[in-house]
Amino acid sequence: MTNFQRYLRAKRAIDDRSLDRRLVGLLRDRLATRAQATDGPVRILEIGAGVGTMVTRAVEWDLLPAGEIHYTAVDIEAANIDALPRHLREWASDRDTTVSTGEDTTASTGDSIVLDTSESQITVEPVVAEAVDYADQTATAYDLLVGAALLDLLDLDQLDPLLGCLAPGGCYYFPITFDGATRFRPAHPADSEVERLYHSHMDRKPGGSSQAGDDLLARLQQHDGGSILGAAGSDWIVRPADGAYPDDEAYFLSHILGTVETALGELDEEITVDLDDWLSHRRDQLDAGELIYLTHQLDILGQIDG
Protein backbone atom coordinates (compact mmCIF):
# COMPACT_ATOMS: atom_id res chain seq x y z
CA MET A 1 0.00 0.00 0.00
CA THR A 2 1.44 3.36 -1.02
CA ASN A 3 1.03 6.62 0.85
CA PHE A 4 -0.91 9.00 -1.37
CA GLN A 5 0.21 12.10 0.48
CA ARG A 6 3.84 11.10 -0.03
CA TYR A 7 3.06 10.63 -3.73
CA LEU A 8 1.59 14.16 -3.92
CA ARG A 9 4.71 15.61 -2.35
CA ALA A 10 6.99 13.52 -4.57
CA LYS A 11 5.35 14.78 -7.75
CA ARG A 12 5.83 18.45 -6.81
CA ALA A 13 9.23 18.62 -8.54
CA ILE A 14 7.89 16.71 -11.56
CA ASP A 15 5.00 19.16 -11.92
CA ASP A 16 7.41 22.08 -11.50
CA ARG A 17 9.47 21.15 -14.53
CA SER A 18 6.36 20.24 -16.55
CA LEU A 19 4.24 23.37 -16.10
CA ASP A 20 4.36 25.81 -18.99
CA ARG A 21 6.16 28.89 -17.69
CA ARG A 22 4.71 31.21 -20.33
CA LEU A 23 1.21 30.53 -19.02
CA VAL A 24 2.46 30.91 -15.45
CA GLY A 25 3.80 34.36 -16.37
CA LEU A 26 0.55 35.30 -18.05
CA LEU A 27 -1.42 34.21 -14.99
CA ARG A 28 0.92 36.23 -12.76
CA ASP A 29 0.22 39.34 -14.84
CA ARG A 30 -3.54 38.76 -14.76
CA LEU A 31 -3.57 38.34 -10.99
CA ALA A 32 -1.52 41.51 -10.53
CA THR A 33 -3.99 43.43 -12.68
CA ARG A 34 -6.86 41.86 -10.79
CA ALA A 35 -5.39 42.89 -7.43
CA GLN A 36 -5.14 46.50 -8.55
CA ALA A 37 -8.76 46.54 -9.68
CA THR A 38 -10.23 44.60 -6.74
CA ASP A 39 -11.47 46.27 -3.58
CA GLY A 40 -10.41 43.75 -0.96
CA PRO A 41 -8.37 40.56 -0.96
CA VAL A 42 -7.72 38.48 -4.06
CA ARG A 43 -9.75 35.29 -3.66
CA ILE A 44 -8.51 31.98 -5.03
CA LEU A 45 -10.27 28.61 -5.05
CA GLU A 46 -8.23 25.48 -5.70
CA ILE A 47 -10.14 22.24 -6.23
CA GLY A 48 -8.27 18.98 -5.73
CA ALA A 49 -5.75 20.90 -3.64
CA GLY A 50 -4.10 17.81 -2.16
CA VAL A 51 -1.51 18.64 0.51
CA GLY A 52 -0.97 22.21 -0.68
CA THR A 53 1.85 21.95 -3.21
CA MET A 54 0.22 24.53 -5.49
CA VAL A 55 0.09 26.99 -2.60
CA THR A 56 3.82 26.64 -1.93
CA ARG A 57 4.60 26.84 -5.63
CA ALA A 58 2.55 30.05 -5.95
CA VAL A 59 4.63 31.66 -3.20
CA GLU A 60 7.98 30.39 -4.48
CA TRP A 61 7.28 31.46 -8.04
CA ASP A 62 5.94 34.92 -7.03
CA LEU A 63 2.67 34.05 -8.72
CA LEU A 64 0.56 35.87 -6.15
CA PRO A 65 0.22 39.66 -6.07
CA ALA A 66 1.30 41.73 -3.10
CA GLY A 67 -1.30 42.31 -0.41
CA GLU A 68 -4.00 40.14 1.11
CA ILE A 69 -4.83 36.77 -0.45
CA HIS A 70 -7.62 34.39 0.59
CA TYR A 71 -6.86 30.90 -0.71
CA THR A 72 -9.55 28.21 -0.32
CA ALA A 73 -8.02 24.72 -0.70
CA VAL A 74 -10.71 22.10 -1.38
CA ASP A 75 -10.12 18.35 -1.58
CA ILE A 76 -12.53 15.44 -1.29
CA GLU A 77 -10.00 13.37 0.69
CA ALA A 78 -9.85 14.27 4.38
CA ALA A 79 -6.37 12.70 4.65
CA ASN A 80 -5.02 15.21 2.13
CA ILE A 81 -6.54 18.18 3.95
CA ASP A 82 -5.29 16.82 7.28
CA ALA A 83 -1.76 16.73 5.86
CA LEU A 84 -1.92 20.22 4.34
CA PRO A 85 -1.05 22.30 7.45
CA ARG A 86 1.98 20.12 8.22
CA HIS A 87 3.19 20.40 4.63
CA LEU A 88 2.91 24.19 4.70
CA ARG A 89 4.75 24.43 8.02
CA GLU A 90 7.54 22.11 6.90
CA TRP A 91 7.90 24.03 3.66
CA ALA A 92 8.04 27.40 5.47
CA SER A 93 10.51 26.23 8.12
CA ASP A 94 13.61 27.11 6.08
CA ARG A 95 12.15 30.11 4.22
CA ASP A 96 11.45 33.73 4.97
CA THR A 97 7.78 32.95 5.55
CA THR A 98 6.04 32.83 8.91
CA VAL A 99 3.12 30.49 9.58
CA SER A 100 0.33 31.04 12.06
CA THR A 101 -3.11 29.56 12.66
CA GLY A 102 -6.33 31.43 12.08
CA GLU A 103 -9.82 30.71 13.38
CA ASP A 104 -12.30 28.00 12.46
CA THR A 105 -14.82 29.21 9.90
CA THR A 106 -17.08 26.26 9.05
CA ALA A 107 -17.69 22.73 10.23
CA SER A 108 -16.02 21.32 7.07
CA THR A 109 -12.96 23.49 7.52
CA GLY A 110 -10.01 23.08 9.83
CA ASP A 111 -8.09 26.03 11.24
CA SER A 112 -6.99 28.40 8.53
CA ILE A 113 -3.24 28.71 7.99
CA VAL A 114 -1.79 32.17 7.52
CA LEU A 115 1.42 32.56 5.51
CA ASP A 116 3.13 35.93 5.93
CA THR A 117 5.77 36.80 3.33
CA SER A 118 7.60 40.07 2.83
CA GLU A 119 4.86 41.27 0.47
CA SER A 120 1.74 39.21 1.07
CA GLN A 121 -0.48 37.67 3.70
CA ILE A 122 -2.00 34.45 2.40
CA THR A 123 -4.82 32.95 4.43
CA VAL A 124 -5.25 29.32 3.39
CA GLU A 125 -8.64 27.83 4.27
CA PRO A 126 -8.61 24.00 4.03
CA VAL A 127 -11.97 22.44 3.17
CA VAL A 128 -13.02 18.80 2.81
CA ALA A 129 -15.66 18.76 0.06
CA GLU A 130 -16.52 17.52 -3.39
CA ALA A 131 -15.25 20.09 -5.89
CA VAL A 132 -18.33 20.71 -8.01
CA ASP A 133 -20.68 20.78 -5.02
CA TYR A 134 -18.50 23.31 -3.25
CA ALA A 135 -18.12 25.55 -6.30
CA ASP A 136 -21.85 25.38 -6.99
CA GLN A 137 -22.88 26.24 -3.43
CA THR A 138 -20.31 28.82 -2.40
CA ALA A 139 -21.47 32.40 -1.99
CA THR A 140 -17.96 33.71 -2.71
CA ALA A 141 -17.07 35.12 -6.11
CA TYR A 142 -13.49 34.05 -6.78
CA ASP A 143 -10.82 35.82 -8.80
CA LEU A 144 -9.08 32.57 -9.75
CA LEU A 145 -10.14 28.93 -10.00
CA VAL A 146 -7.33 26.34 -10.06
CA GLY A 147 -7.72 22.64 -10.83
CA ALA A 148 -4.40 20.85 -11.34
CA ALA A 149 -4.21 17.22 -12.54
CA LEU A 150 -7.94 16.93 -11.86
CA LEU A 151 -10.08 17.48 -14.93
CA ASP A 152 -9.52 13.92 -16.22
CA LEU A 153 -11.46 12.79 -13.13
CA LEU A 154 -14.42 15.17 -13.37
CA ASP A 155 -17.39 15.00 -15.70
CA LEU A 156 -16.94 17.95 -18.06
CA ASP A 157 -20.73 18.35 -18.12
CA GLN A 158 -20.13 19.86 -14.67
CA LEU A 159 -17.84 22.55 -16.02
CA ASP A 160 -20.47 25.31 -15.83
CA PRO A 161 -20.92 25.06 -12.02
CA LEU A 162 -17.16 25.20 -11.62
CA LEU A 163 -16.75 28.29 -13.77
CA GLY A 164 -19.86 29.78 -12.19
CA CYS A 165 -17.98 30.48 -8.95
CA LEU A 166 -15.75 33.02 -10.70
CA ALA A 167 -16.33 36.75 -10.42
CA PRO A 168 -16.69 38.69 -13.69
CA GLY A 169 -13.21 38.99 -15.13
CA GLY A 170 -11.91 36.09 -13.02
CA CYS A 171 -9.53 33.48 -14.43
CA TYR A 172 -9.43 29.69 -14.51
CA TYR A 173 -6.22 27.67 -14.62
CA PHE A 174 -6.32 23.94 -15.37
CA PRO A 175 -2.73 22.68 -15.59
CA ILE A 176 -1.44 19.09 -15.83
CA THR A 177 -4.63 17.84 -17.53
CA PHE A 178 -4.00 14.32 -18.85
CA ASP A 179 -4.35 14.02 -22.62
CA GLY A 180 -4.11 10.53 -23.97
CA ALA A 181 -0.54 9.26 -23.83
CA THR A 182 1.25 7.03 -21.34
CA ARG A 183 4.70 5.68 -22.11
CA PHE A 184 7.16 3.49 -20.24
CA ARG A 185 10.67 2.97 -21.61
CA PRO A 186 12.71 0.95 -22.50
CA ALA A 187 10.05 -0.66 -24.69
CA HIS A 188 8.33 -3.91 -23.68
CA PRO A 189 6.19 -6.10 -26.01
CA ALA A 190 3.11 -5.60 -23.81
CA ASP A 191 3.33 -1.79 -23.71
CA SER A 192 0.65 -1.02 -26.33
CA GLU A 193 -1.91 -3.34 -24.76
CA VAL A 194 -1.19 -2.14 -21.22
CA GLU A 195 -1.60 1.47 -22.32
CA ARG A 196 -4.85 0.68 -24.15
CA LEU A 197 -6.28 -1.08 -21.12
CA TYR A 198 -5.11 1.65 -18.73
CA HIS A 199 -6.80 4.33 -20.81
CA SER A 200 -9.90 2.17 -21.16
CA HIS A 201 -10.15 2.06 -17.38
CA MET A 202 -9.95 5.88 -17.25
CA ASP A 203 -12.77 6.15 -19.79
CA ARG A 204 -15.02 3.77 -17.85
CA LYS A 205 -14.77 5.63 -14.55
CA PRO A 206 -17.68 8.02 -13.88
CA GLY A 207 -16.62 11.37 -15.33
CA GLY A 208 -13.23 10.02 -16.37
CA SER A 209 -11.55 10.54 -19.73
CA SER A 210 -8.22 9.51 -21.20
CA GLN A 211 -8.58 12.44 -23.63
CA ALA A 212 -9.46 15.01 -20.99
CA GLY A 213 -7.08 17.74 -22.18
CA ASP A 214 -8.45 17.70 -25.72
CA ASP A 215 -12.04 17.43 -24.45
CA LEU A 216 -11.55 20.31 -22.01
CA LEU A 217 -9.99 22.56 -24.62
CA ALA A 218 -12.94 21.96 -26.96
CA ARG A 219 -15.50 22.60 -24.20
CA LEU A 220 -13.84 25.82 -23.11
CA GLN A 221 -13.53 27.02 -26.71
CA GLN A 222 -17.32 26.70 -27.02
CA HIS A 223 -18.11 28.13 -23.58
CA ASP A 224 -20.17 31.31 -23.70
CA GLY A 225 -19.03 34.22 -21.58
CA GLY A 226 -15.30 33.66 -21.55
CA SER A 227 -12.16 33.10 -23.58
CA ILE A 228 -9.08 30.89 -23.54
CA LEU A 229 -5.96 32.96 -22.90
CA GLY A 230 -3.48 30.20 -23.62
CA ALA A 231 -2.89 26.46 -23.85
CA ALA A 232 0.36 24.51 -23.84
CA GLY A 233 1.82 21.09 -23.22
CA SER A 234 2.97 20.08 -19.75
CA ASP A 235 4.27 16.57 -20.22
CA TRP A 236 5.62 14.57 -17.32
CA ILE A 237 9.07 13.14 -18.03
CA VAL A 238 10.61 11.10 -15.23
CA ARG A 239 13.99 9.55 -15.88
CA PRO A 240 17.05 8.47 -13.94
CA ALA A 241 20.40 10.23 -14.06
CA ASP A 242 23.50 8.10 -13.56
CA GLY A 243 21.35 5.18 -12.44
CA ALA A 244 19.36 7.05 -9.79
CA TYR A 245 16.20 9.16 -9.56
CA PRO A 246 16.26 12.64 -7.97
CA ASP A 247 14.48 13.39 -4.71
CA ASP A 248 11.57 10.98 -4.13
CA GLU A 249 10.80 10.32 -7.79
CA ALA A 250 11.42 6.57 -7.50
CA TYR A 251 8.50 6.51 -5.04
CA PHE A 252 6.42 8.48 -7.53
CA LEU A 253 7.12 5.86 -10.21
CA SER A 254 6.34 3.04 -7.80
CA HIS A 255 2.97 4.64 -7.13
CA ILE A 256 2.29 4.98 -10.87
CA LEU A 257 3.01 1.29 -11.44
CA GLY A 258 0.69 0.45 -8.56
CA THR A 259 -2.01 2.63 -10.13
CA VAL A 260 -1.69 0.77 -13.44
CA GLU A 261 -1.84 -2.57 -11.64
CA THR A 262 -4.99 -1.59 -9.72
CA ALA A 263 -6.69 -0.13 -12.80
CA LEU A 264 -6.17 -3.20 -14.95
CA GLY A 265 -7.22 -5.44 -12.08
CA GLU A 266 -10.61 -3.68 -12.03
CA LEU A 267 -11.36 -4.33 -15.71
CA ASP A 268 -13.86 -7.03 -16.57
CA GLU A 269 -12.47 -7.67 -20.06
CA GLU A 270 -9.94 -10.34 -20.90
CA ILE A 271 -6.33 -9.22 -20.60
CA THR A 272 -4.34 -10.87 -23.37
CA VAL A 273 -0.88 -9.94 -22.08
CA ASP A 274 1.01 -11.22 -19.05
CA LEU A 275 0.47 -8.26 -16.73
CA ASP A 276 2.44 -9.86 -13.90
CA ASP A 277 5.45 -10.21 -16.20
CA TRP A 278 5.12 -6.61 -17.39
CA LEU A 279 4.90 -5.27 -13.83
CA SER A 280 7.78 -7.41 -12.62
CA HIS A 281 9.92 -6.23 -15.54
CA ARG A 282 9.07 -2.58 -14.91
CA ARG A 283 9.71 -2.83 -11.16
CA ASP A 284 13.06 -4.48 -11.80
CA GLN A 285 13.92 -1.58 -14.12
CA LEU A 286 12.82 0.90 -11.46
CA ASP A 287 15.02 -0.77 -8.84
CA ALA A 288 17.93 -0.73 -11.27
CA GLY A 289 17.45 2.97 -12.08
CA GLU A 290 16.55 2.29 -15.72
CA LEU A 291 12.82 3.03 -16.03
CA ILE A 292 11.63 6.12 -17.92
CA TYR A 293 8.03 7.39 -17.71
CA LEU A 294 6.31 9.93 -19.95
CA THR A 295 2.76 11.27 -20.16
CA HIS A 296 1.17 13.92 -22.37
CA GLN A 297 -0.77 16.68 -20.59
CA LEU A 298 -2.11 20.20 -21.22
CA ASP A 299 -2.13 23.45 -19.27
CA ILE A 300 -5.11 25.71 -20.03
CA LEU A 301 -5.61 29.28 -18.84
CA GLY A 302 -8.72 31.36 -19.50
CA GLN A 303 -10.86 34.23 -18.30
CA ILE A 304 -14.55 34.84 -17.71
CA ASP A 305 -16.05 37.95 -19.29
CA GLY A 306 -16.31 40.90 -16.99
PEMORA-V685951 format. One record per residue. RES is the residue in three letters. SS is DSSP state (hx for helix, st for strand, lp for the rest). NEAR is the number of other ideal C-beta (glycine too) atoms within 8 Angstrom. Layout:
<<RES	SS	NEAR> <RES	SS	NEAR>>
//
This chain:
<<MET	lp	2> <THR	lp	9> <ASN	lp	6> <PHE	hx	10> <GLN	hx	11> <ARG	hx	10> <TYR	hx	12> <LEU	hx	12> <ARG	hx	11> <ALA	hx	14> <LYS	lp	10> <ARG	hx	11> <ALA	hx	10> <ILE	hx	12> <ASP	hx	15> <ASP	hx	8> <ARG	hx	7> <SER	hx	11> <LEU	lp	12> <ASP	lp	11> <ARG	hx	6> <ARG	hx	8> <LEU	hx	16> <VAL	hx	11> <GLY	hx	8> <LEU	hx	11> <LEU	hx	13> <ARG	hx	11> <ASP	hx	8> <ARG	hx	11> <LEU	hx	15> <ALA	hx	9> <THR	hx	8> <ARG	hx	15> <ALA	hx	11> <GLN	hx	7> <ALA	hx	6> <THR	lp	9> <ASP	lp	2> <GLY	lp	4> <PRO	lp	9> <VAL	st	15> <ARG	st	13> <ILE	st	13> <LEU	st	15> <GLU	st	15> <ILE	st	14> <GLY	lp	13> <ALA	lp	15> <GLY	lp	11> <VAL	lp	11> <GLY	lp	13> <THR	hx	13> <MET	hx	11> <VAL	hx	15> <THR	hx	12> <ARG	hx	12> <ALA	hx	9> <VAL	hx	14> <GLU	hx	6> <TRP	lp	8> <ASP	lp	6> <LEU	lp	10> <LEU	lp	10> <PRO	lp	11> <ALA	lp	5> <GLY	st	10> <GLU	st	9> <ILE	st	14> <HIS	st	10> <TYR	st	11> <THR	st	12> <ALA	st	14> <VAL	st	14> <ASP	st	15> <ILE	lp	8> <GLU	lp	8> <ALA	hx	6> <ALA	hx	8> <ASN	hx	14> <ILE	hx	14> <ASP	hx	8> <ALA	hx	10> <LEU	hx	17> <PRO	hx	12> <ARG	hx	7> <HIS	hx	13> <LEU	hx	15> <ARG	hx	10> <GLU	hx	7> <TRP	hx	9> <ALA	hx	11> <SER	lp	6> <ASP	lp	3> <ARG	lp	6> <ASP	lp	4> <THR	lp	9> <THR	st	6> <VAL	st	11> <SER	st	7> <THR	st	8> <GLY	lp	8> <GLU	lp	5> <ASP	lp	6> <THR	lp	6> <THR	lp	6> <ALA	lp	3> <SER	lp	6> <THR	st	11> <GLY	lp	8> <ASP	lp	8> <SER	lp	13> <ILE	st	15> <VAL	st	12> <LEU	st	16> <ASP	st	10> <THR	lp	10> <SER	lp	3> <GLU	lp	5> <SER	st	13> <GLN	st	10> <ILE	st	13> <THR	st	14> <VAL	st	14> <GLU	st	11> <PRO	st	14> <VAL	st	13> <VAL	st	11> <ALA	lp	10> <GLU	lp	6> <ALA	hx	14> <VAL	hx	10> <ASP	hx	8> <TYR	hx	13> <ALA	hx	14> <ASP	hx	9> <GLN	hx	6> <THR	lp	9> <ALA	lp	3> <THR	lp	8> <ALA	lp	7> <TYR	st	14> <ASP	st	13> <LEU	st	16> <LEU	st	17> <VAL	st	13> <GLY	st	14> <ALA	lp	12> <ALA	lp	10> <LEU	lp	12> <LEU	lp	11> <ASP	lp	13> <LEU	lp	8> <LEU	lp	12> <ASP	lp	6> <LEU	hx	12> <ASP	hx	4> <GLN	hx	10> <LEU	hx	11> <ASP	hx	7> <PRO	hx	10> <LEU	hx	15> <LEU	hx	12> <GLY	lp	8> <CYS	lp	13> <LEU	st	14> <ALA	st	10> <PRO	st	7> <GLY	st	10> <GLY	st	15> <CYS	st	16> <TYR	st	17> <TYR	st	14> <PHE	st	14> <PRO	st	15> <ILE	st	12> <THR	st	16> <PHE	st	13> <ASP	st	11> <GLY	st	9> <ALA	st	7> <THR	st	8> <ARG	st	10> <PHE	st	10> <ARG	st	8> <PRO	lp	6> <ALA	lp	5> <HIS	lp	9> <PRO	lp	5> <ALA	lp	11> <ASP	hx	11> <SER	hx	6> <GLU	hx	10> <VAL	hx	13> <GLU	hx	10> <ARG	hx	8> <LEU	hx	13> <TYR	hx	12> <HIS	hx	11> <SER	hx	11> <HIS	hx	12> <MET	hx	13> <ASP	hx	9> <ARG	hx	7> <LYS	lp	8> <PRO	lp	4> <GLY	lp	9> <GLY	lp	11> <SER	lp	10> <SER	lp	11> <GLN	lp	8> <ALA	hx	14> <GLY	hx	16> <ASP	hx	10> <ASP	hx	10> <LEU	hx	15> <LEU	hx	12> <ALA	hx	8> <ARG	hx	10> <LEU	hx	12> <GLN	hx	7> <GLN	hx	6> <HIS	lp	10> <ASP	lp	4> <GLY	lp	5> <GLY	st	12> <SER	st	6> <ILE	st	11> <LEU	st	10> <GLY	st	11> <ALA	st	9> <ALA	st	9> <GLY	st	8> <SER	lp	12> <ASP	lp	9> <TRP	st	12> <ILE	st	9> <VAL	st	11> <ARG	lp	7> <PRO	lp	10> <ALA	st	7> <ASP	lp	4> <GLY	lp	7> <ALA	st	7> <TYR	lp	11> <PRO	lp	6> <ASP	lp	6> <ASP	lp	8> <GLU	hx	12> <ALA	hx	8> <TYR	hx	11> <PHE	hx	13> <LEU	hx	13> <SER	hx	11> <HIS	hx	12> <ILE	hx	9> <LEU	hx	12> <GLY	hx	9> <THR	hx	8> <VAL	hx	11> <GLU	hx	10> <THR	hx	8> <ALA	hx	12> <LEU	hx	13> <GLY	hx	6> <GLU	lp	6> <LEU	lp	11> <ASP	lp	2> <GLU	lp	6> <GLU	lp	3> <ILE	lp	9> <THR	lp	4> <VAL	lp	10> <ASP	lp	6> <LEU	hx	11> <ASP	hx	6> <ASP	hx	9> <TRP	hx	13> <LEU	hx	11> <SER	hx	8> <HIS	hx	9> <ARG	hx	12> <ARG	hx	10> <ASP	hx	8> <GLN	hx	10> <LEU	hx	13> <ASP	hx	6> <ALA	lp	7> <GLY	lp	9> <GLU	lp	9> <LEU	lp	11> <ILE	st	12> <TYR	st	13> <LEU	st	13> <THR	st	10> <HIS	st	11> <GLN	st	16> <LEU	st	15> <ASP	st	17> <ILE	st	16> <LEU	st	15> <GLY	st	11> <GLN	st	13> <ILE	st	14> <ASP	lp	8> <GLY	lp	7>>
//
